[in-house]
Amino acid sequence: MLRVAIAGGNIGASALISLLKGDANIELIGIYEKKPDAPGVILAKKWNIPVFDEVGLLCSENPEMVINVTGDVHLSNDIRLVSGSKTEVIEGIGARFLWEIIEKQKRAKIEAFKTIENQRVIFSLLSKIGGIEQLPDFLELLLEKALALVEAPAGSIALLEHDEMRFLASRGLSKKFDAHTAWSTMPGDITDVVLRDKEILSINDTLKSDYTRANSSLIEEKIRALLACPVLLRDTASGILFINDFKPRLFTERQKASLNLLAGLIGICLDRITLLGKIETLNLQSLQLMQTIENKTREIEELKENLEKKVTVRTGELEKINRELEYANQLKGRFIANMSHELRTPLNSIIGFSDVLLDRTFGELSDNQERYIKNIYTSGKHLLELINNILDIAKIESGKYEMVYETFLIDDVIGEVINTMKPLVENKFIEIVTAIGENINSIAADRVKLKQILYNLLSNAIKFTPEGGMVKVSVAREENPDRYYLAPVPGLEFIRFAVQDTGIGISPEDRERIFDEFEQASSSYAKQYGGVGLGLALTKKLVELHGGMITVESTIGEGSTFTFLIPVTSPVTETAVTGHLKAVSLNFPWMKEEAPLILVVEDDLATVELLTLHLTQAGYKVAHAFNGQEAIEKAKTLHPFAVTLDVLLPKKDGWEVLQELKIDKQTADIPVIIHSIVDNKDLAFALGAADYLMKPLDKEALIGKLEEISVSRGKKVLPVSVLIIESEDEVTQNFKDIFESQGFLIYTASTGKRGIELATLLRPGVILLNFTMPDMLGFDVISEIKENPSTKDIPVFILTERDLSVDDRITLVGKIERIVQKYSFDTKELIGHIKELEMLYPKRAGLIDDLTGVFSHRYFQIRLAQEVERATRYKLPLNLLLLDLDFFDQYVKNHGDYYGNITLKKVAELLRKNIRGSDIVVRYGGDSFAIILPNTVITAALSMSNRFNAIIKNYPFIYEDSQPKGHITASIGLTFLDGQTTEAFILCAEKALARAFNKGGDRVEVYSKEQHEREEVEQY
């Protein structure tokens, strides 16, 4: 038994005590806490667990492990010092990891317990089949058990009789619904689909499913979730088990599996009833035959001469009937016994053979297997190409498509593309001709995207060229680029690529639209040659991303020539990737010597190159390992910041590597991200992986996971320096007093010109700028800061004595972070907004918040000013609501950024779903939202505020029970427009929000000027 002690008595400690108390392998010998009223101390005393207020007393109990939940590193060191390093101290990530492992074990036990209970119920029903006399009674019992297994309020069982479905059992449904005892199946409805496919059908929300959206019966009954399980009788669908719920919900795989077994019992029961019916028929025939025998006996007495013959005949008939009866009875018993066995056998086979395949018991792939897999891969690539085209177009239009320039030989790229197209060319006996100019050698461009351009154009040329035709690819320097551009392009040189074919040609009217999405030359061509009309649209966008342009010349029946120009740029220096033990660092200008090191464990060279490129572009150093054994050695030698690990590796597979890394103390704390085509997240997390990514590589997902790890491991991202550009010394000194006490480094400038110089030289974390400077306009200062590449990413806070107009705000959008009233701001509020830059500023682009999907704070600054101006001009009511999640920093600390982000996304979704069309919801801060309520009286706004509060409180967020009130709750500040400026309007809402939080949260407070003044007098 492990002797465990806890250092700290906060809420996390009390939760940990509750978690460990019931573990038979752990003995809680005490906790260390100096506060006698701490939650952990109260719970420990309740359960007779010793409480110590000195480290020495705690260590005197000889604990084998101490879990430090205070976050105090010095306390951990004191414990190690006093115990002589005999005690293992767990803190930070290790404590949270231990918490999650224990929590997962408990959830797994609960799920296993439910599975066992379900099996007991099913086996109890199975044992009752032999005693069934009335089918409806048994179906009612079975339906009752089914509803209990899935915790559903309603359901029914319907059987198929003469092409009609008929209810035989029903629970929880209205009399009106039950009155429809029979119905005919319609093509494409639920009944038809389930009976035809013979598979379980789960509908989580009937209002969103094509099967049920127009079903009036379900709508009238207010059924929102539905599970339909087919009843199979000798592999023929003969009925359906329906499970209904009056709210949208998800049905678990365990529940679906249990219902499948119950539906199987119904099938067994139906088969048994059928057999019993046959037996009854035979019995009736036997009785009739006995009556016949009696009659014949009388005949025998009358006809004695035929007695022996007639008795022999009748006896033979009786023996035959008895044999049939006995055989039927044997069939019944054998069927029940076999079905009981057959229900277990498939499940055992699935589990057993899956385990055998995972262990690779039967060796590597054969040549045929490899060939077939390659065929599957090729077909999949074709489908992926269509999908990627759509996604690529969307990325380009949203500005998120990245260009990776490199210098390479043009001849190599064209050769690779032509080799790829050879199967298509050979099938149609088409000749491909290449012509590359003498003065053309290499080019600096995005190699992958240039290949995609050539691939799209060549595949189109081959597709529309008849057999025996010709396709020509030519490359030359463009001597006269002005003929392709409307305006002159002086000083630029271009390389011209042309793809010419002898195909069907394009009509003049079609040439204008073939580069548009989902457009083709004509509908007849679309039917004959296929395609969805995305290839040329994507090609045009890829050419334009290079700064070039594309044109087409064509004659019907003679062929087409697609020409595109790529501007000549400076060569890109190539950096060789070494395979030595030391870390690989590519020569990017943003790289730093102290950049975090990532160990890439991957045996595929192409994937290694891609990962290295993406990681180094993101600012990381990279080292490589090409097999499992090398990965373990380099992890111990280099001790990287994180590891990306493939599962399918030589020498040792990824599972073995992960297990060894987590067992070894030298490497146990290194985060490992699994990156593989093998989908087994449960095993990865069980072995200690930090996260799991599926191939093909999603660059954004990989970098995002590394950023999350950086934050969780203490990477400092708060601004450490503040530049104050202010001409008044008194204001400057006031700001210095505020920020220096918070640990910020302060720089000051009394003129706009000096402020620009310091911003360029020092690159501070944030800039506070007075909008009115003696030497420059505020707009000019901001423009120079944002146009300079070295300072454009620095957040700017505007200080102003007046309320900016809507036009001024629109001019400043995207350039400033926040507008602060110079003499009326709240100190805590300003510090809080600067600290929120850690979460908000790097993640934002434009006016939409990347995490939650609602509008960003920048949009809020514009829209609120517009609504204030409109409400003032037309004398309309306007309300502002600020919503902040209570103790959310504690929630993130306990459960991590991942679950914190999930909660913020869900809160944003709940708010969006419950506002009106004219309302505006924005992400106001890290865990706060603002809702603008135009043309709304204060009573209606208060009602909406209370509704938001109740919705959040009642939603079942994950780990919500760890919060002080057992739920995720929110504080809401509400104010109405009463002649204030825009910034004063915001300040009133923030004061109401502060009052709600100070009263314990989970409440709505309405701003009152009289109450605020009274509270200030009382405080004074």
N, C-alpha and C positions, 0 to 999 in steps of 0.2 A: 504494500500500500504506500502511495506517494504522500509524503508530509508536505503540505502546501500552506503558505501564509500569504496574506494580502497586505500590501503597503498602500494606504489611502482609504478614506471612508466616504467618498463621494457616491453619487448615484451609480456610476459605473461599477464601483466596488460592491454595492448592494445587489446589482444585477449579476455580478460575477459570483457572489455568495450563493444566490438562488440557483445559478447554473451548476455550481460545483457541489452543492450540498447533497444532491441525490446520487452522486457518482460513488459506486461501491469501491472503486480503486483509489479514491482520493480522501485523505484525512485533513480537514481544515483545522489547523492548530491555533489560529489566531489572526488578528488583523492589527496593523499599526495605524493609529490616528489620534491626534491631540484634541480634536474637537469632539466633546462628548455628545453633541446633538447632531452629528453627521449622520446621513441616512444609513451608511454602512455600519456604523457603530450601533445604531438602534436595532437593526436587523440582526447583527451578531449577538447582541445581548438577548434578543428574543429567542435565539436558537442555542444559547449557552456556549457561544464561541468566545474564547478569551480576547480581550481588547487591551493593547499595550500602547502607552504614550511615549515609550523610549525604544530606540532601535536595539539597544543592548538587551532589553528584556525580551523583545521579539526573537532575537537571534539565540537567546539562551534556551529556547524551546527546540533548537536544532532542526529548523525547517530544511527540507531538501530543495525546495523551490519557493521563491518569493515573486509574486506578480505585482509589479509597481504600476498602479493606475493613476498616480498623481501627475505623471509627466515630468517629475523632478529628477534630472539625471544625477544630481548631487546625492539625493537620497539613495539611489541605487548604489552609488560608489560607497556610501557610508555602510550600507548593509554588507557589501562585499568585504569592506575593510574589517568590520566587527566580526563577521563570521569566518574570517581567514580564507575567503574564496572557496569555502566548502559549500556554500549555498548558491544555486543557480538563480540569477535574477533575470526576470523577463519583463520587458517594457516596450512601449511604442508599438512598432509593427508586429513584433513577436507576440505581444500580449493580444493584439487584435487578431492575429492569425490563430492563436490558441483558442480565442473566443469563438471564431468562426468554425474551427474544426469541431469543437464540443457542440456548438449549436447545430451543425450539420448532422452530427451523430444522433442528436436527440430527434431532429426532424425525420431522419431515416428510420429510427426506431418507431416513431409514431406512424409513418407510412407503412412500415412492415407490420405493425400491430393491426392497422386497418385492413391490410391485405389478408392477414390470417383470419380476422373476424369475418371478412367477406367470404373466404373459403369455407369457414364453419357454417355460415348461413346457407351457402350453396349446397354443401354436403348434407346438411340437415334436410333441405328440400329434396335432394336426390334420394335420401332414404325413405321419403314419404311417397315416392312415385308408386311403389308396389301396392300401396293401400288406397290409391285413388279410386273413388267410386263416381263422383260427380266432377266433370271437367270444370264448370264455372267456379265451384268452390276452390279448387286448387289454383285456378288462374287468379282469383281474388287474393289468395294467400301469397302467391308468387309476386303479384303486382305490389302488394304491401311491402314485401321484403326488398323489391327492386327500388322503390321510392326511398326506403330507409338507407339502402346502400349508397345512393347518389345524393341523398339529402334534398330531394325535390318534393314540391307540394302536390303535384298532380301527375297523372299518367293514365294510360289505357293499353289494352291488348285487343287487337283486331285480327280476325282470321279471314282468309280468302275462301269464299264459298260461291261456286258457279260464277266466276268473274266479278264478284262483288265482295267488298270488304265489309265485315260485320263486327261491331263491338261485342266482346264477350266479357270484358271486365273493365271497370273504370273507377277512378278515385280522384277527388279534388276538383272535378269539373262541374260546371253548372248543369242544371236539368235541361236547359235549352240546348246545350252542346251535346249532352248525352242522348237527346231525342233523335239526333241524326244517327240512328243505329246502323244504317247501311249506306254505302256510297260506291259509285263506280270509279275506277281509276281513269285518269286523264293523261295523255302523253305528256311527259315532262314534269308532272307534279311529283310531290314527295313520295307518294305511294308507288307510283310507276317507277321512279328511280331506284328506290330501295328494293322492290321486288325484282327489277331487272338486273341490277348490279350485284344483288345479294351481299351488300356490304353496309356496315353501319354508317349512318349519315348524321353528322353533328352540325347544328345551326346555332351559333352563339347569339345572334340577334335576328329575329324573324323580319324586322323592318328593313334590314340591309341585305337580305338574301333573295336572289332571283326566284328561288323555289317558293318562298312564302310571302313575298312583299305584297302580292295581290290576293292572298287567301283571306277572304272576308270572315270565314269561321274563326280562324286564329286571331284576327284583329278584334272581332267582337268579344272573344273570350279573354283578350288581353294577354295572350301567350307570347312571351318575348324570346324564350330559348326552348330548343326542341332537340331531342335525341331519338332517332328512329333506328331500331335494331331488327334486322330481318329474322324471322323464325323459319328455320330450314327443316324440311321433312324429306329425308333421303335425297339431299342436295337440291331440293326444289323449294323455292320460297312459297310458304303457305300462310304467312301472316307477318305482323309487325308488332313489336313491343315499343310503345311510345312513352317517352319521359318528357314532361312539360314543366316549365318554370315561368313565373309571371314577371321576371326581370332578366335582362341579358346576363349571361354567365358563360364560363368555360367549363367543359366537362373534362376531367382528368383521364389519362390513359388507363389508370387502374379502374376507374368507374366504367369506362367503355369495355374493358376486358371482362369485368364482372357481369355486365349486362349481356355480353355475348354468350357467356356461360349460361345465364338465366334463360336467354332465348333458346339456347340448345336444349335446356330442360323442357321448355315448352314443346319443342319438336319431339323430344323423347316421349313426353306425355301424350301428344297427339298420336304418335305412332302406336303407343300402347293402347290408347282408346280405340284406334282403328283395328288393332289385333283383337281386342276384347269384343269389338263389334262383330268381327268375323266368328269369334268363338261363340258368341251368343246366337249368331245365325246358325252355326253348326249345331248348337244345343237344341235350338228350335227345330232344326231339321231332324235331330235325333229323337226329339219328342214325337214329332210327326211320324217318324219311322216306327217308333214304339207303338204308336196308335195303329199304325198299319199292321204291325206284327200281331197286335191283339185281334185286329179284324181277320188277319190271315189265319190266326189260330182257330178262330171260329170256323173259318173256311176249311181248315185242316180236319176239324172234327166232322165237318160235313163231307169233306172229300178225303177220306183216309187213304185212298190208293195213291194220292200225290203228296202225302205228308212228308216223306223222307226227302224228296226232291225239293220241295218248297222250303223246308227247314234249312237245308244246305245252302240254298240261294240266299235266303235272308240272313243266315249267320255270316256268310261271306261279306255281305254288304255292311253288316254291323262291325265286323273286324276292320274293314277299310275305314269306316267313319271313326272308329276308336283310334286307329293309327294316325289319321289326320288330326284328331283332337290332341293326341299326345305330341305330335310334331309341332302343332301350333303353340302348345304350351312351352315346349322346349325352345322354340324360336323367341318367345317372349322373354324367358329367363336369360337366354344367350345374348339377346339384343341389349338388355339392361346392363349385363355384366360387361359386354364389349364396349358400350358407350362410355361407361365409367372409366375404362382403361384408355379409350381413344381420346377422351378429353384431356388426359394428362400427357399422353405420348407426344403430341405436337409441341407442347410447351417445353418438355424436356429436350426434344430434338433441337428446337430453336436455340435454347441456351447452350446445349452441349456442342453443337456444330459451330456456333459462333465462336465459342472459346477455342475450338480446334483451329479454326481459320485464323484467328488472331495470333495464335502461337506459331503459325506457318509450319505446321506439322508435315505438310506434303511438299515442301520445298518451293523453289522459285518458279516463275512462269515458263511455260513451254513456248516454242516459236509460234505455234498457232494461236495460243492465248495472247501472245504479244501482238501478233498481226491483227487479231480481232479487236483488241483494246485500241490499237492505233486507228482502226476504222471508226470505232466509236468516238475516239478523240477528234478525228477529222470532221465527222458530222457535228459533233458538239461545237467545234471551232466555227463552223459555218453559222450555226444558230447564234453563237456568242458574238459573231461579227455583226449580225443584224442588231442585236441588243446594244452592243458597244457603239454602233453608229448612232443610235438614238441618244444614248448617254453622252457620247462625245459632243454631239450637236448641242445638247442641253448645257454641258460644261462650258463649251466655247461661248455660248450666248450669255451665260452667267458670269463670265470672266474668270473662271476657276481652272481653265485648261493651261497647264504649265508647258513651257517650251524648254527643252534641254539641248542646247547647241553643242556640237562637237565637229571636229574637222575629219573628213574621211574621203576616200577615193570614190568618185562618181561611178567609175567602171565597176567597182565591187558591188555597189548598191544595185545598179541596173542588172548585173549578173545574178544577184540573189533573187530579185523580183522575177526575172525571166525563168530561172530554175523552178521557182514556185509555180509558175504558170505552165510549165511544160506538159503536164498531163492534159490540160484543156486544149493546148495547141495540137498535140499529137492526135487527140481524138478527132479533130476536125481537119487534119492535114494542112494546117495553116503555117506559113513561113513567117518567122520573126526576124527582122533585120534591125541592126543597131548601127548608128552613125554618130560618133563622138568627135568633136572638133579637135584639131591638133593642139590648140592652146588651152584645152580643158583638161584638168587633172583632178584636183580636189575641190571641195566645197565646204563651207562652214554653215551647217543647218541642223535642224532636229532630224537625226537619221531615221528614227522610227516613223515620224510623221511624213517624211519625204517618201519612204518606202510605201506608206499607206496611200499616198497620192498616186504614185506610179502603179501600185497594185489595182486601185479602183479604176484608173483609166485603161490599163491593159486588159483587165477582166471584162470591161464594157466593150472594148474593141474586139476581143475574141468572141464575145457573146453575139455581137451583131454582125460579124463577118461570116459569110457562108464558107462551106468546105472548099479547100484549095485556095483560099484567099491569102492576103498578106497583111502583116501589121509591122509598122516601122517605128522605132524609137530613136529620136535624134536629139543631140545636145550640142549647143553652140553658144558662143557669147553673143548677146544681143547688141548690135551696133546702133540701133535706132529705137530705143524704148519709148520715145515720145509718141509713136504711132499707136501704142496700146493705151496710153493714159490721156485723159482729157486735158490735164495741165502738165507743163514741162516738169521733168525730174532731173534738174541739173546736178552734176557731181555724183550720181549713182550709176553703178555698173550692174548689169543683170546677166544671169545665165538663163538661156531659153531651153526649155524641155518641150518636145512635141511628140505626141502619140498619134500616128496616122494609120487608118485602116481602109480596107476596100469593101466596107460593109454596106448596109442598106441606106445610110445617110439619114439626115434630119431635116425636116421641112423648116422654112424660115419662121413660121409662126410658132413652132415648137422650140426653136433655139432660145426664145426669150424666157422660157419658164423651166427648162430642164435642170437648172441649178437651184430650183426651189425645193423645199422638203416635200416628199411624197408626190412629186410630179414626175411623169415620164413622157416620152415623145408622143405617144398616143395610146388610147385604151386598147387598141388591137395589138400593139407591141407588148403591152403589159401582160396580156393573156398569153401571147405566143412565147415571150422570152422570160417572163417571171420578173421577180424583184419588187421592192416596195418604194423605190424612188428616193433613197437616202444617200446612195453612193456619191453622186455628183454634188449634192448639197454639202456633204461633209468635205469632199475634196476642195470645193471652193473656199470653205472656211479655213481649212488647213493651209491652203496657199496664202490666204490673206493674213493668217497668223505669222507667216514668214515675211510679211510686208510686200508680197507679190500680188499678181492678178492672173486670172485664167480666162481664155476666150475659146470659141469654137468656130470653125469654118466647115461647111458641109454642103454636099450636093446629093439630092435624092438619087439612089441607085448607084452612086459612085463611091461614096465613103465619107468619112469625117476626119478632121484633124483638130485635136485638142492641144492648145498651146498654153503653157504657163511660165511665168517669169519668177525667178528667185533672186533677190538682190545679193550682190557679192559683199560679204562682211569679213572682218578680220579673222584669221585662223584661231581656233581654240586650242590651247595647249593641252595635250593629252597627258594624264597622270597614270603611271603604271601602278597596278594593285599588286603588292607583294604578298607572298604566302609564308613569310617567316613568322617566327613566334611573336615578334614585337607587334605593337598596334599599327594598323594601316591608317594613315591620315592623308586624305586628298587635299590638294592645294587650293582651297577656296578662300577668298578674302575675308569671310566672316568667321573662319575657324580660329579657335584660341587653343593655346597649348594645354590649358586646363579643361578643355571640352570633355564631357563624359565619354567613356569608352564603352562601346557595344561589341560584344562577342557574337559574331554571326556563325552559327553551326549549321552547315548546309553542304550537301555533296553535289548539287547541281550547279555547274559553273555559271550558267546564264542567270540563275536566281541569285547566286552570290554577287554577281556584277550589279544586278538591279538593286538589291538590298543595299549594297555599298554606296551606290550612287545616291539613293534616296536619303540614307542616314547621314552621309557627309554633307549633302545639301541642307539638311536640317540642323547642322552644327555639331554633329557627333563624330568622334573618332571610331574607327572600326578595326577589329581584329577578326581573323577567320579560323575556323576549324572545320575539317572536311570529313571527320568520322567521330564516333562517340568517344573513343578513347582519347583522341586529341582534344576534344571539347573539355573533358574533365581535367586534363593536365593544364590547359591554358586558363581555365577558370581559376585553378589554384594559383597559377603563376602570375597572371595579370590582375586578378580580382576585379573584373569589369563592373561598370555601373549596372548593366543589365545584359541578359543573354536572349537572343532569338534562336529557337531550337526547332529543327525539323524532326519528325518522328521516324521516318524511314532513312536510317543511317547505316553505313557499314560498321563492322566490328561490334558496336553496341547501339541498340536502337534508342530513340529519344526517351522512351519510358524509363529505360535503365539509367540513362544519363541524368534525367530529372531526379530520379530516386536517389542516386549517389550524391548529386549536388546538395540535396536537401538533408541528407543524413550527415554529411561532413560539416563540421563546425566552421571550417575555413570558407565554405561557399554557401552555407545555408541561408544567409541573409541576402544573397544576390537574386533579384527578381528575374524570373524566367518567363518569356512569352513564347508559347508554342505556335509555330507557323508551319502548317502542314496541310496536305490534302486529306489526311485521315481525320475523320470527324469523331472525336471521343472526348468531349469537353469534361464530362464527369470524371473520367480517369485522370485527366490533366490536373484538374483542380484538387482532386483527392491526393495526388502526389505532391502538390504544393506549387503549381504553376501560378504566376501572377495574372496571366490572361491567355486567351486562345484565339488565334486568327486563322481563317481558312485560306488556302491558296485558290485562285491566283492572288498575288499580292495586292492588297489595298493600301496604298502608300499613306493616305490620310489616317486610316485606322491605326496603322503601326506607329506613326509619329504621335498620334493622339494618346495611345497607350503609354508611350515613353514619357510624354508630358505629364500624364496622371501620376506615373511612378515618381517623376521628378518632384512634383508637389508633395506627394505623400512622404518622400524621404527628406523633406526639409529644404528643398531648393528655394532659395530666397528670391522672390519676385516682387516684393513690395518696393516702391520707390525709396531710395535712401537719400536723395538730395532734392531740394526745392529751390527753384530760381524765382525770386520775387521782383517783378519789374514794376516799380511804384515810385512816384516823384515825391510823395509826402513821407518825411522821416518818421512821423508819429505812427502812421499806418504800417510802415515797414517794420518798426520795432514791435508793434503789437503782434504782427504775424510771426516774427522771430521768437517771441515769448511763447506763442502757441506751439510752434513746430519743434523748437529745440527740446522742449520738455518731452516730446514724443520720440526723440532719438533721430530726427531728421537732420541732415547737413544743409545749412541755409546759405544761399548766395543772393546778393541783392544788386539791383541796377536802378539808377534814378532816371534814366532816359531810355527811349525805345531802341536807339542805335546801340547803346552799351548792352542792353538786354539781349539783342540779336548776337552780338559778339560773344557774350558769356554762354549763351545757349549753344552756339557752334563749338566753342572751346571745351565746355564742361559736360555737355549732353546730360542735363539733370533728369531726374525721374519724372518731374512734373513742373509746369510753369504757371505762376499766378501773375496775370497781366492786368494792369489798370487800363481800361478801355480808352481813357483820355490821358495822353502823354504830352509833355510840353514840346517835344520836337517832332513827333510823328503821329499820324492817325493810327488808332488801334487796328483798323482793317489792314493797313500797310505792314504793321509789325507781324500780325498773324500770317499774312501772305508770304513774307520773307522767311518766316520760320517753317512754314509748311512746304515751301518750294525748294528748300535746301534739303538734299538727300540725307544729310547727317542729322537733321533735327525734325524731319517731317513726322516721325512717329512719336514725338514727345507729346503727351496729353497737355492741353492748355485750358486753364480755368480763367474765365473773364470776370474781372471786378468792375462793377459799374454802379454809379449813383442814380442812374435813371433806368426806366423800363425800356428795353430795346423793342423796336417795332417788328412786326411780322416780316417785313422785307429785310431788315437787318439780320434777323435770325436765319432766314433762308439763305442769305449771302454767306453766313458763317457755318452753315451745316457741313458736317464732315471735317471741319477745321478746329472746332473747340469741343471740350468735354462737358463743360457746365458753365452756367451764368450764375454769379453770386452777387447779391446786393451788398455793396461795400460796407455799409454800417448797420446791417440788420441780420447778418448771417449768424448761425449757431455754431459755436466752436466744435462741439462733438459732431455735428452734422458734416462740417467741412472735412474734418479728419476722417470720418467714416467714408465719405465719397472718394477721398484720395486712396484709402486702403482698398476700396472696391475695384479699383483699376486692376488689381491682381487677377480678378476673375473676368471682368468685363472688357477691358480695353484690348488685350491681345486677341480676343476671340471674335471681335466685332468687325463687320464690314457693312457699309451702307446704313440702312435704316431698319434692318431686321436683326434681332438677336439670334445668333447662331444656335445657342443651346435650346431655348424655349420656343423659338419660332414666332414670338410676338414682336411688336415693334420695339425698337431700342430706345435708350434714353435720349439720343440725338433727335429722333422723331418726336419724342415727347416735348422737347423744348420748342419745336416749331408748332406742333398741333395745338398745344395748350395756349400759346400766344394767339393763334388764330381764333380759337374758341372764346377766349377772354374778350378779344376785340369784337367778335360777332355778338356775344351776349350783351356787352356794354352798349353797342350801337343800337340793337333792336330790343333792349330791355328784356332779355330772355333769362330764365333761371339756368345756372350752371353749377355743378357740384364736382368736387375732386375727392377721390378716395385713394388713400395710400394703405397698402396691405403688406405687412411684414410677418414672416413665419417666426413664431416664438422659439427661442433657444435653438435656432437652426444650426448655429456654429457647433453646439454640443452634439447635435445629431450627426453632423459630418465628421466630427472628431471621433465619435464612437464607431461609425459604420463606413466611413470613407467617402471620397468624392464621387465614386461611381453611383452609390445609392442616393447621395445628395442630389446629383444631377437628374436621376430618374424622378425623384420627388418634385424637383422644380419643374420638369417637363410636364408632369401630371397636373400640378397646380395650375400651370399656364393653360393646359387643355381644359380643365374644369372651368376656369374663368372665361375662356373663349366660348365655351358651349352655353354659358348662362348669362351672356350679355345680349343687349339688343343690337339691331343693325347699326344704329347711330352711335353706340358707345365705342370707346377706344381703350384697349388694354395694352400696356407697355411694361417692359421690364425696367423697373426704376433703379434697382441696385442689385447687390449680390443675391439676397433672398427676399427682395421686396418687389412689389408690383404697384403700378399706378393705373387707375381706371378713371377716365374722363366721362362724365355723364351729362351730355348737353340736353338742354330743354327738359330738365328734370327737377321737380320740386324737392325740397329737403326731406319731406316725409317718405316719398318714394325712394329717394337715395338711401335713406336710413334702412328701409325695408330690404333693398338690394344688398346693403352692407351686411345685415344680419344673415341674409340668405347665403352670401359668399362664406361667411364665417361658419355657418352650419354645414355647408357642403364639404368644406375642407376638413372640418372636425370629424365628420361621419364617414369620410372615405377611408377604406382599409389600406393605408400606406404600409409598406414593408418596414418592420422594426419600429413601428410607431409606439409600441408599448414601452420602449426605452425612454421616451420623453417624460418630463415631469408630470404631465397630466394624463399619461397613458395614450395620448393621441397626438397627431400633428395638429397644432392649433395656430391661429393667426391673430395678431393685433391689427385693428383697422382704425385709421384716423380719417374723419370725414369733415369737409368744410364746404361752405357755399360762397359764391362770389357776391361780395358786398362792396364794390368799388375799389378793391385792392388792385395793385399792379400784379403782373404775372408772377414775379418772384415772391411778393408778399403772400399771394394766394397759395403758392407751394409751401411757404413757411408756416402758414396757419394749419395746413393739413399735417405737416410734420410735427407740430406742437401737439395736435390732437392724437397723433400716433404715439408720441412719446408718453402722453398721459395714459393711453390704453396699456402700453407695455409696463409702465411703472405700477399700474394697478394689478399686475399679475398676468396680463395677456388674456387671450381667448375672449376678447370683448371688442365692442365698437364704441368709440368716443367721438362726439361731435364738437367741433371747435366753437368755443364761446369766448368772445372778447372780454366780457365782464369776468367770467370765471378765470381766464388766463391772468388778467390784471390782479384779481384777488389772490391767486396762488403766488404771484410774484411778490406781492406785499407781505404775505404770510412767510414766504421763504426769507425775505429780507429781515 
